């Protein structure tokens, strides 16, 4: 089974050195979405400054096979900013 690595770049590089095996690319896409969603859920408040972060998924040879990009900006108009 092919192994894929999920690297996160958000001002610091968080490299996946272990990777995960998946039977096909549909599973790789689903895992990228699930993992990105978990990051946004757990650390979402950090991302509201407009800075882009990304997840770069590579194969075992280091070739990028998909990339997800995210940024969030509240436009400084939120009435209940704390």
C-alpha positions, -999 to 999 in steps of 0.1 A, spaced: 0 0 0 13 35 -8 24 57 21 15 94 22 29 122 44 8 151 57 29 182 63 15 214 78 30 248 71 16 276 93 46 299 100 64 268 112 69 235 94 53 205 111 66 176 91 50 141 91 80 118 92 60 86 97 33 88 70 3 66 67 -6 39 42 -38 42 22 -54 17 -2 -62 45 -28 -62 82 -33 -98 87 -23 -88 78 13 -58 102 11 -82 131 2 -106 121 30 -78 120 55 -64 154 44 -99 169 49 -104 152 83 -70 162 96 -74 198 84 -108 200 100 -94 187 133 -66 213 132 -92 241 125 -114 228 154 -86 225 179 -66 256 170 -91 277 151 -87 309 170 -51 312 159 -60 313 122 -82 344 123 -54 368 115 -55 364 77 -22 344 75 -24 315 51 -16 280 63 -14 249 42 -13 211 43 10 196 17 5 158 12 34 140 -4 40 105 -15 69 83 -4 93 99 -30 85 134 -16 64 144 -46 35 167 -36 2 150 -45 -23 175 -31 -23 207 -12 -50 224 10 -47 261 17 -66 280 44 -68 315 58 -94 333 79 -99 370 85 -127 385 106 -123 419 88 -121 436 122 -158 442 124 -169 414 148 -191 431 175 -180 408 203 -142 407 198 -123 398 229 
